[in-house]
Amino acid sequence: MRRSLFGRIWPGATAVVLFLGFVFPVYWMFATAFKANKDIVGGHPRLVPHQPHHRALPAGPSRPTASGRSSPTR
């Protein structure tokens, strides 16, 4: 028996919507990691960082200091 057009399309369309619903937040998290603080807090949200901010990346492994704060190892 031949299925209707709706019956053939809805499983794929549902899969695409679910995929985007799960993947978009992960993409947004990584895109936000490369934005400057002023771009995160203010203005209009952008899907792609205008100018990736290299200082958002960690300097390297950190170790605790005497004051309890962690500092990057050299």
PDB file of N, CA, C and O in Angstrom:
ATOM      1  N   MET A   1       0.835  -1.163   0.000  1.00  0.00           N
ATOM      2  CA  MET A   1       0.000   0.000   0.000  1.00  0.00           C
ATOM      3  C   MET A   1       0.894   1.247   0.000  1.00  0.00           C
ATOM      4  O   MET A   1       1.876   1.304   0.741  1.00  0.00           O
ATOM      5  N   ARG A   2       0.574   2.197  -0.790  1.00  0.00           N
ATOM      6  CA  ARG A   2       1.356   3.422  -0.918  1.00  0.00           C
ATOM      7  C   ARG A   2       0.941   4.423   0.158  1.00  0.00           C
ATOM      8  O   ARG A   2      -0.246   4.679   0.360  1.00  0.00           O
ATOM      9  N   ARG A   3       1.948   4.990   0.852  1.00  0.00           N
ATOM     10  CA  ARG A   3       1.668   5.961   1.892  1.00  0.00           C
ATOM     11  C   ARG A   3       1.504   7.343   1.294  1.00  0.00           C
ATOM     12  O   ARG A   3       2.032   7.629   0.219  1.00  0.00           O
ATOM     13  N   SER A   4       0.776   8.196   1.982  1.00  0.00           N
ATOM     14  CA  SER A   4       0.570   9.565   1.508  1.00  0.00           C
ATOM     15  C   SER A   4       1.876  10.354   1.600  1.00  0.00           C
ATOM     16  O   SER A   4       2.835   9.929   2.244  1.00  0.00           O
ATOM     17  N   LEU A   5       1.888  11.489   0.953  1.00  0.00           N
ATOM     18  CA  LEU A   5       3.063  12.355   0.974  1.00  0.00           C
ATOM     19  C   LEU A   5       3.390  12.759   2.412  1.00  0.00           C
ATOM     20  O   LEU A   5       4.557  12.757   2.806  1.00  0.00           O
ATOM     21  N   PHE A   6       2.378  13.101   3.189  1.00  0.00           N
ATOM     22  CA  PHE A   6       2.593  13.466   4.593  1.00  0.00           C
ATOM     23  C   PHE A   6       3.193  12.293   5.365  1.00  0.00           C
ATOM     24  O   PHE A   6       4.082  12.496   6.191  1.00  0.00           O
ATOM     25  N   GLY A   7       2.734  11.102   5.118  1.00  0.00           N
ATOM     26  CA  GLY A   7       3.229   9.924   5.802  1.00  0.00           C
ATOM     27  C   GLY A   7       4.670   9.604   5.474  1.00  0.00           C
ATOM     28  O   GLY A   7       5.369   8.981   6.273  1.00  0.00           O
ATOM     29  N   ARG A   8       5.121  10.026   4.300  1.00  0.00           N
ATOM     30  CA  ARG A   8       6.517   9.790   3.916  1.00  0.00           C
ATOM     31  C   ARG A   8       7.439  10.892   4.415  1.00  0.00           C
ATOM     32  O   ARG A   8       8.620  10.640   4.656  1.00  0.00           O
ATOM     33  N   ILE A   9       6.924  12.108   4.574  1.00  0.00           N
ATOM     34  CA  ILE A   9       7.771  13.252   4.923  1.00  0.00           C
ATOM     35  C   ILE A   9       7.914  13.458   6.424  1.00  0.00           C
ATOM     36  O   ILE A   9       8.996  13.825   6.881  1.00  0.00           O
ATOM     37  N   TRP A  10       6.863  13.235   7.206  1.00  0.00           N
ATOM     38  CA  TRP A  10       6.915  13.615   8.617  1.00  0.00           C
ATOM     39  C   TRP A  10       8.009  12.929   9.419  1.00  0.00           C
ATOM     40  O   TRP A  10       8.558  13.581  10.307  1.00  0.00           O
ATOM     41  N   PRO A  11       8.379  11.660   9.184  1.00  0.00           N
ATOM     42  CA  PRO A  11       9.479  11.106  10.001  1.00  0.00           C
ATOM     43  C   PRO A  11      10.809  11.828   9.765  1.00  0.00           C
ATOM     44  O   PRO A  11      11.548  12.094  10.713  1.00  0.00           O
ATOM     45  N   GLY A  12      11.110  12.142   8.515  1.00  0.00           N
ATOM     46  CA  GLY A  12      12.355  12.855   8.215  1.00  0.00           C
ATOM     47  C   GLY A  12      12.338  14.276   8.736  1.00  0.00           C
ATOM     48  O   GLY A  12      13.340  14.754   9.270  1.00  0.00           O
ATOM     49  N   ALA A  13      11.222  14.952   8.591  1.00  0.00           N
ATOM     50  CA  ALA A  13      11.107  16.327   9.082  1.00  0.00           C
ATOM     51  C   ALA A  13      11.226  16.363  10.602  1.00  0.00           C
ATOM     52  O   ALA A  13      11.858  17.263  11.154  1.00  0.00           O
ATOM     53  N   THR A  14      10.632  15.402  11.269  1.00  0.00           N
ATOM     54  CA  THR A  14      10.726  15.324  12.730  1.00  0.00           C
ATOM     55  C   THR A  14      12.170  15.077  13.147  1.00  0.00           C
ATOM     56  O   THR A  14      12.645  15.671  14.115  1.00  0.00           O
ATOM     57  N   ALA A  15      12.865  14.216  12.434  1.00  0.00           N
ATOM     58  CA  ALA A  15      14.264  13.934  12.756  1.00  0.00           C
ATOM     59  C   ALA A  15      15.130  15.185  12.587  1.00  0.00           C
ATOM     60  O   ALA A  15      16.015  15.439  13.404  1.00  0.00           O
ATOM     61  N   VAL A  16      14.882  15.961  11.540  1.00  0.00           N
ATOM     62  CA  VAL A  16      15.660  17.180  11.308  1.00  0.00           C
ATOM     63  C   VAL A  16      15.408  18.193  12.418  1.00  0.00           C
ATOM     64  O   VAL A  16      16.350  18.809  12.917  1.00  0.00           O
ATOM     65  N   VAL A  17      14.159  18.371  12.807  1.00  0.00           N
ATOM     66  CA  VAL A  17      13.828  19.323  13.870  1.00  0.00           C
ATOM     67  C   VAL A  17      14.459  18.893  15.196  1.00  0.00           C
ATOM     68  O   VAL A  17      15.007  19.729  15.915  1.00  0.00           O
ATOM     69  N   LEU A  18      14.390  17.617  15.524  1.00  0.00           N
ATOM     70  CA  LEU A  18      15.005  17.128  16.757  1.00  0.00           C
ATOM     71  C   LEU A  18      16.528  17.280  16.720  1.00  0.00           C
ATOM     72  O   LEU A  18      17.141  17.669  17.715  1.00  0.00           O
ATOM     73  N   PHE A  19      17.133  16.972  15.576  1.00  0.00           N
ATOM     74  CA  PHE A  19      18.577  17.115  15.429  1.00  0.00           C
ATOM     75  C   PHE A  19      19.000  18.558  15.666  1.00  0.00           C
ATOM     76  O   PHE A  19      19.942  18.812  16.417  1.00  0.00           O
ATOM     77  N   LEU A  20      18.315  19.504  15.034  1.00  0.00           N
ATOM     78  CA  LEU A  20      18.655  20.913  15.215  1.00  0.00           C
ATOM     79  C   LEU A  20      18.412  21.361  16.651  1.00  0.00           C
ATOM     80  O   LEU A  20      19.165  22.174  17.187  1.00  0.00           O
ATOM     81  N   GLY A  21      17.368  20.836  17.268  1.00  0.00           N
ATOM     82  CA  GLY A  21      17.076  21.189  18.652  1.00  0.00           C
ATOM     83  C   GLY A  21      18.148  20.729  19.618  1.00  0.00           C
ATOM     84  O   GLY A  21      18.371  21.375  20.642  1.00  0.00           O
ATOM     85  N   PHE A  22      18.811  19.635  19.317  1.00  0.00           N
ATOM     86  CA  PHE A  22      19.873  19.135  20.189  1.00  0.00           C
ATOM     87  C   PHE A  22      21.245  19.716  19.824  1.00  0.00           C
ATOM     88  O   PHE A  22      22.073  19.922  20.712  1.00  0.00           O
ATOM     89  N   VAL A  23      21.497  19.977  18.568  1.00  0.00           N
ATOM     90  CA  VAL A  23      22.820  20.433  18.129  1.00  0.00           C
ATOM     91  C   VAL A  23      22.992  21.942  18.286  1.00  0.00           C
ATOM     92  O   VAL A  23      24.092  22.397  18.598  1.00  0.00           O
ATOM     93  N   PHE A  24      21.938  22.728  18.078  1.00  0.00           N
ATOM     94  CA  PHE A  24      22.068  24.184  18.134  1.00  0.00           C
ATOM     95  C   PHE A  24      22.589  24.679  19.481  1.00  0.00           C
ATOM     96  O   PHE A  24      23.468  25.540  19.486  1.00  0.00           O
ATOM     97  N   PRO A  25      22.102  24.191  20.625  1.00  0.00           N
ATOM     98  CA  PRO A  25      22.667  24.677  21.895  1.00  0.00           C
ATOM     99  C   PRO A  25      24.166  24.378  22.043  1.00  0.00           C
ATOM    100  O   PRO A  25      24.896  25.177  22.630  1.00  0.00           O
ATOM    101  N   VAL A  26      24.617  23.266  21.529  1.00  0.00           N
ATOM    102  CA  VAL A  26      26.047  22.943  21.597  1.00  0.00           C
ATOM    103  C   VAL A  26      26.829  23.908  20.714  1.00  0.00           C
ATOM    104  O   VAL A  26      27.886  24.400  21.110  1.00  0.00           O
ATOM    105  N   TYR A  27      26.312  24.180  19.519  1.00  0.00           N
ATOM    106  CA  TYR A  27      26.965  25.156  18.632  1.00  0.00           C
ATOM    107  C   TYR A  27      27.020  26.523  19.310  1.00  0.00           C
ATOM    108  O   TYR A  27      28.056  27.188  19.281  1.00  0.00           O
ATOM    109  N   TRP A  28      25.908  26.948  19.923  1.00  0.00           N
ATOM    110  CA  TRP A  28      25.834  28.263  20.567  1.00  0.00           C
ATOM    111  C   TRP A  28      26.859  28.359  21.703  1.00  0.00           C
ATOM    112  O   TRP A  28      27.455  29.416  21.911  1.00  0.00           O
ATOM    113  N   MET A  29      27.063  27.276  22.427  1.00  0.00           N
ATOM    114  CA  MET A  29      28.033  27.256  23.517  1.00  0.00           C
ATOM    115  C   MET A  29      29.446  27.480  22.978  1.00  0.00           C
ATOM    116  O   MET A  29      30.203  28.279  23.530  1.00  0.00           O
ATOM    117  N   PHE A  30      29.800  26.782  21.907  1.00  0.00           N
ATOM    118  CA  PHE A  30      31.141  26.957  21.335  1.00  0.00           C
ATOM    119  C   PHE A  30      31.310  28.323  20.688  1.00  0.00           C
ATOM    120  O   PHE A  30      32.375  28.930  20.801  1.00  0.00           O
ATOM    121  N   ALA A  31      30.273  28.818  20.011  1.00  0.00           N
ATOM    122  CA  ALA A  31      30.368  30.138  19.386  1.00  0.00           C
ATOM    123  C   ALA A  31      30.512  31.224  20.442  1.00  0.00           C
ATOM    124  O   ALA A  31      31.244  32.191  20.230  1.00  0.00           O
ATOM    125  N   THR A  32      29.835  31.086  21.568  1.00  0.00           N
ATOM    126  CA  THR A  32      29.910  32.071  22.644  1.00  0.00           C
ATOM    127  C   THR A  32      31.278  32.044  23.311  1.00  0.00           C
ATOM    128  O   THR A  32      31.731  33.071  23.818  1.00  0.00           O
ATOM    129  N   ALA A  33      31.935  30.910  23.322  1.00  0.00           N
ATOM    130  CA  ALA A  33      33.252  30.805  23.952  1.00  0.00           C
ATOM    131  C   ALA A  33      34.285  31.680  23.249  1.00  0.00           C
ATOM    132  O   ALA A  33      35.281  32.061  23.865  1.00  0.00           O
ATOM    133  N   PHE A  34      34.073  32.006  21.982  1.00  0.00           N
ATOM    134  CA  PHE A  34      35.037  32.795  21.220  1.00  0.00           C
ATOM    135  C   PHE A  34      34.602  34.240  21.048  1.00  0.00           C
ATOM    136  O   PHE A  34      35.168  34.957  20.223  1.00  0.00           O
ATOM    137  N   LYS A  35      33.607  34.685  21.809  1.00  0.00           N
ATOM    138  CA  LYS A  35      33.146  36.065  21.741  1.00  0.00           C
ATOM    139  C   LYS A  35      33.719  36.848  22.910  1.00  0.00           C
ATOM    140  O   LYS A  35      33.981  36.294  23.977  1.00  0.00           O
ATOM    141  N   ALA A  36      33.912  38.142  22.696  1.00  0.00           N
ATOM    142  CA  ALA A  36      34.323  39.024  23.787  1.00  0.00           C
ATOM    143  C   ALA A  36      33.131  39.231  24.715  1.00  0.00           C
ATOM    144  O   ALA A  36      31.983  39.063  24.304  1.00  0.00           O
ATOM    145  N   ASN A  37      33.405  39.595  25.966  1.00  0.00           N
ATOM    146  CA  ASN A  37      32.335  39.769  26.943  1.00  0.00           C
ATOM    147  C   ASN A  37      31.301  40.789  26.484  1.00  0.00           C
ATOM    148  O   ASN A  37      30.104  40.580  26.678  1.00  0.00           O
ATOM    149  N   LYS A  38      31.746  41.891  25.878  1.00  0.00           N
ATOM    150  CA  LYS A  38      30.795  42.917  25.437  1.00  0.00           C
ATOM    151  C   LYS A  38      29.874  42.381  24.346  1.00  0.00           C
ATOM    152  O   LYS A  38      28.730  42.824  24.243  1.00  0.00           O
ATOM    153  N   ASP A  39      30.337  41.454  23.544  1.00  0.00           N
ATOM    154  CA  ASP A  39      29.496  40.872  22.505  1.00  0.00           C
ATOM    155  C   ASP A  39      28.496  39.875  23.083  1.00  0.00           C
ATOM    156  O   ASP A  39      27.414  39.687  22.527  1.00  0.00           O
ATOM    157  N   ILE A  40      28.851  39.241  24.188  1.00  0.00           N
ATOM    158  CA  ILE A  40      27.958  38.271  24.809  1.00  0.00           C
ATOM    159  C   ILE A  40      26.811  38.984  25.512  1.00  0.00           C
ATOM    160  O   ILE A  40      25.652  38.592  25.375  1.00  0.00           O
ATOM    161  N   VAL A  41      27.137  40.034  26.268  1.00  0.00           N
ATOM    162  CA  VAL A  41      26.156  40.695  27.126  1.00  0.00           C
ATOM    163  C   VAL A  41      25.280  41.677  26.363  1.00  0.00           C
ATOM    164  O   VAL A  41      24.066  41.690  26.567  1.00  0.00           O
ATOM    165  N   GLY A  42      25.846  42.487  25.504  1.00  0.00           N
ATOM    166  CA  GLY A  42      25.077  43.552  24.876  1.00  0.00           C
ATOM    167  C   GLY A  42      24.913  43.363  23.383  1.00  0.00           C
ATOM    168  O   GLY A  42      25.560  42.522  22.759  1.00  0.00           O
ATOM    169  N   GLY A  43      24.041  44.160  22.843  1.00  0.00           N
ATOM    170  CA  GLY A  43      23.845  44.163  21.400  1.00  0.00           C
ATOM    171  C   GLY A  43      22.957  43.048  20.911  1.00  0.00           C
ATOM    172  O   GLY A  43      22.295  42.364  21.691  1.00  0.00           O
ATOM    173  N   HIS A  44      22.957  42.880  19.620  1.00  0.00           N
ATOM    174  CA  HIS A  44      22.140  41.859  18.989  1.00  0.00           C
ATOM    175  C   HIS A  44      22.912  40.540  18.924  1.00  0.00           C
ATOM    176  O   HIS A  44      24.102  40.543  18.609  1.00  0.00           O
ATOM    177  N   PRO A  45      22.264  39.430  19.212  1.00  0.00           N
ATOM    178  CA  PRO A  45      22.972  38.146  19.155  1.00  0.00           C
ATOM    179  C   PRO A  45      23.364  37.797  17.721  1.00  0.00           C
ATOM    180  O   PRO A  45      22.599  38.031  16.786  1.00  0.00           O
ATOM    181  N   ARG A  46      24.533  37.249  17.559  1.00  0.00           N
ATOM    182  CA  ARG A  46      25.021  36.802  16.251  1.00  0.00           C
ATOM    183  C   ARG A  46      25.275  35.311  16.313  1.00  0.00           C
ATOM    184  O   ARG A  46      25.713  34.793  17.340  1.00  0.00           O
ATOM    185  N   LEU A  47      25.005  34.621  15.222  1.00  0.00           N
ATOM    186  CA  LEU A  47      25.229  33.181  15.169  1.00  0.00           C
ATOM    187  C   LEU A  47      26.701  32.846  15.009  1.00  0.00           C
ATOM    188  O   LEU A  47      27.150  31.785  15.441  1.00  0.00           O
ATOM    189  N   VAL A  48      27.462  33.758  14.384  1.00  0.00           N
ATOM    190  CA  VAL A  48      28.889  33.546  14.154  1.00  0.00           C
ATOM    191  C   VAL A  48      29.639  34.713  14.780  1.00  0.00           C
ATOM    192  O   VAL A  48      29.272  35.864  14.543  1.00  0.00           O
ATOM    193  N   PRO A  49      30.679  34.456  15.572  1.00  0.00           N
ATOM    194  CA  PRO A  49      31.441  35.560  16.165  1.00  0.00           C
ATOM    195  C   PRO A  49      32.022  36.458  15.077  1.00  0.00           C
ATOM    196  O   PRO A  49      32.593  35.973  14.101  1.00  0.00           O
ATOM    197  N   HIS A  50      31.871  37.768  15.253  1.00  0.00           N
ATOM    198  CA  HIS A  50      32.377  38.714  14.255  1.00  0.00           C
ATOM    199  C   HIS A  50      33.897  38.691  14.205  1.00  0.00           C
ATOM    200  O   HIS A  50      34.491  38.564  13.135  1.00  0.00           O
ATOM    201  N   GLN A  51      34.514  38.813  15.358  1.00  0.00           N
ATOM    202  CA  GLN A  51      35.963  38.699  15.470  1.00  0.00           C
ATOM    203  C   GLN A  51      36.244  37.758  16.636  1.00  0.00           C
ATOM    204  O   GLN A  51      36.069  38.141  17.793  1.00  0.00           O
ATOM    205  N   PRO A  52      36.677  36.534  16.349  1.00  0.00           N
ATOM    206  CA  PRO A  52      36.947  35.592  17.443  1.00  0.00           C
ATOM    207  C   PRO A  52      37.936  36.187  18.442  1.00  0.00           C
ATOM    208  O   PRO A  52      38.917  36.818  18.048  1.00  0.00           O
ATOM    209  N   HIS A  53      37.686  35.992  19.698  1.00  0.00           N
ATOM    210  CA  HIS A  53      38.462  36.595  20.767  1.00  0.00           C
ATOM    211  C   HIS A  53      39.426  35.554  21.323  1.00  0.00           C
ATOM    212  O   HIS A  53      39.004  34.630  22.018  1.00  0.00           O
ATOM    213  N   HIS A  54      40.709  35.693  21.026  1.00  0.00           N
ATOM    214  CA  HIS A  54      41.688  34.680  21.432  1.00  0.00           C
ATOM    215  C   HIS A  54      41.904  34.637  22.938  1.00  0.00           C
ATOM    216  O   HIS A  54      42.334  33.611  23.465  1.00  0.00           O
ATOM    217  N   ARG A  55      41.614  35.732  23.646  1.00  0.00           N
ATOM    218  CA  ARG A  55      41.806  35.723  25.095  1.00  0.00           C
ATOM    219  C   ARG A  55      40.730  34.905  25.810  1.00  0.00           C
ATOM    220  O   ARG A  55      40.831  34.676  27.015  1.00  0.00           O
ATOM    221  N   ALA A  56      39.716  34.470  25.091  1.00  0.00           N
ATOM    222  CA  ALA A  56      38.690  33.630  25.698  1.00  0.00           C
ATOM    223  C   ALA A  56      39.206  32.204  25.894  1.00  0.00           C
ATOM    224  O   ALA A  56      38.628  31.433  26.661  1.00  0.00           O
ATOM    225  N   LEU A  57      40.282  31.858  25.209  1.00  0.00           N
ATOM    226  CA  LEU A  57      40.852  30.524  25.341  1.00  0.00           C
ATOM    227  C   LEU A  57      41.743  30.447  26.572  1.00  0.00           C
ATOM    228  O   LEU A  57      42.383  31.437  26.928  1.00  0.00           O
ATOM    229  N   PRO A  58      41.799  29.307  27.220  1.00  0.00           N
ATOM    230  CA  PRO A  58      42.671  29.195  28.389  1.00  0.00           C
ATOM    231  C   PRO A  58      44.134  29.277  27.986  1.00  0.00           C
ATOM    232  O   PRO A  58      44.509  28.884  26.881  1.00  0.00           O
ATOM    233  N   ALA A  59      44.959  29.793  28.896  1.00  0.00           N
ATOM    234  CA  ALA A  59      46.384  29.951  28.624  1.00  0.00           C
ATOM    235  C   ALA A  59      47.128  28.631  28.714  1.00  0.00           C
ATOM    236  O   ALA A  59      48.250  28.520  28.220  1.00  0.00           O
ATOM    237  N   GLY A  60      46.540  27.660  29.319  1.00  0.00           N
ATOM    238  CA  GLY A  60      47.184  26.374  29.488  1.00  0.00           C
ATOM    239  C   GLY A  60      46.735  25.760  30.791  1.00  0.00           C
ATOM    240  O   GLY A  60      45.820  26.274  31.434  1.00  0.00           O
ATOM    241  N   PRO A  61      47.366  24.662  31.195  1.00  0.00           N
ATOM    242  CA  PRO A  61      46.991  24.052  32.468  1.00  0.00           C
ATOM    243  C   PRO A  61      47.284  25.008  33.624  1.00  0.00           C
ATOM    244  O   PRO A  61      48.275  25.738  33.596  1.00  0.00           O
ATOM    245  N   SER A  62      46.432  25.001  34.623  1.00  0.00           N
ATOM    246  CA  SER A  62      46.646  25.903  35.749  1.00  0.00           C
ATOM    247  C   SER A  62      46.971  25.102  37.001  1.00  0.00           C
ATOM    248  O   SER A  62      46.614  23.931  37.127  1.00  0.00           O
ATOM    249  N   ARG A  63      47.653  25.765  37.915  1.00  0.00           N
ATOM    250  CA  ARG A  63      48.010  25.128  39.181  1.00  0.00           C
ATOM    251  C   ARG A  63      47.640  26.085  40.301  1.00  0.00           C
ATOM    252  O   ARG A  63      47.748  27.300  40.129  1.00  0.00           O
ATOM    253  N   PRO A  64      47.210  25.572  41.433  1.00  0.00           N
ATOM    254  CA  PRO A  64      46.852  26.463  42.542  1.00  0.00           C
ATOM    255  C   PRO A  64      48.075  27.153  43.117  1.00  0.00           C
ATOM    256  O   PRO A  64      49.164  26.581  43.157  1.00  0.00           O
ATOM    257  N   THR A  65      47.886  28.387  43.564  1.00  0.00           N
ATOM    258  CA  THR A  65      48.974  29.140  44.193  1.00  0.00           C
ATOM    259  C   THR A  65      48.725  29.191  45.688  1.00  0.00           C
ATOM    260  O   THR A  65      47.742  28.634  46.177  1.00  0.00           O
ATOM    261  N   ALA A  66      49.608  29.854  46.412  1.00  0.00           N
ATOM    262  CA  ALA A  66      49.477  29.951  47.873  1.00  0.00           C
ATOM    263  C   ALA A  66      48.193  30.676  48.266  1.00  0.00           C
ATOM    264  O   ALA A  66      47.624  30.388  49.319  1.00  0.00           O
ATOM    265  N   SER A  67      47.728  31.611  47.438  1.00  0.00           N
ATOM    266  CA  SER A  67      46.527  32.355  47.771  1.00  0.00           C
ATOM    267  C   SER A  67      45.256  31.551  47.475  1.00  0.00           C
ATOM    268  O   SER A  67      44.155  31.994  47.802  1.00  0.00           O
ATOM    269  N   GLY A  68      45.401  30.391  46.866  1.00  0.00           N
ATOM    270  CA  GLY A  68      44.230  29.563  46.549  1.00  0.00           C
ATOM    271  C   GLY A  68      43.705  29.784  45.140  1.00  0.00           C
ATOM    272  O   GLY A  68      42.877  29.016  44.651  1.00  0.00           O
ATOM    273  N   ARG A  69      44.189  30.833  44.490  1.00  0.00           N
ATOM    274  CA  ARG A  69      43.788  31.079  43.109  1.00  0.00           C
ATOM    275  C   ARG A  69      44.650  30.230  42.188  1.00  0.00           C
ATOM    276  O   ARG A  69      45.773  29.863  42.533  1.00  0.00           O
ATOM    277  N   SER A  70      44.121  29.926  41.028  1.00  0.00           N
ATOM    278  CA  SER A  70      44.926  29.137  40.093  1.00  0.00           C
ATOM    279  C   SER A  70      45.561  30.084  39.081  1.00  0.00           C
ATOM    280  O   SER A  70      44.951  31.062  38.649  1.00  0.00           O
ATOM    281  N   SER A  71      46.777  29.774  38.720  1.00  0.00           N
ATOM    282  CA  SER A  71      47.488  30.570  37.722  1.00  0.00           C
ATOM    283  C   SER A  71      48.020  29.629  36.654  1.00  0.00           C
ATOM    284  O   SER A  71      48.302  28.463  36.931  1.00  0.00           O
ATOM    285  N   PRO A  72      48.160  30.142  35.417  1.00  0.00           N
ATOM    286  CA  PRO A  72      48.679  29.263  34.356  1.00  0.00           C
ATOM    287  C   PRO A  72      50.125  28.871  34.620  1.00  0.00           C
ATOM    288  O   PRO A  72      50.907  29.656  35.156  1.00  0.00           O
ATOM    289  N   THR A  73      50.465  27.658  34.242  1.00  0.00           N
ATOM    290  CA  THR A  73      51.852  27.207  34.384  1.00  0.00           C
ATOM    291  C   THR A  73      52.677  27.796  33.265  1.00  0.00           C
ATOM    292  O   THR A  73      52.152  28.113  32.197  1.00  0.00           O
ATOM    293  N   ARG A  74      53.938  27.940  33.498  1.00  0.00           N
ATOM    294  CA  ARG A  74      54.810  28.518  32.457  1.00  0.00           C
ATOM    295  C   ARG A  74      55.767  27.462  31.964  1.00  0.00           C
ATOM    296  O   ARG A  74      56.589  27.733  31.088  1.00  0.00           O
TER     297      ARG A  74
END
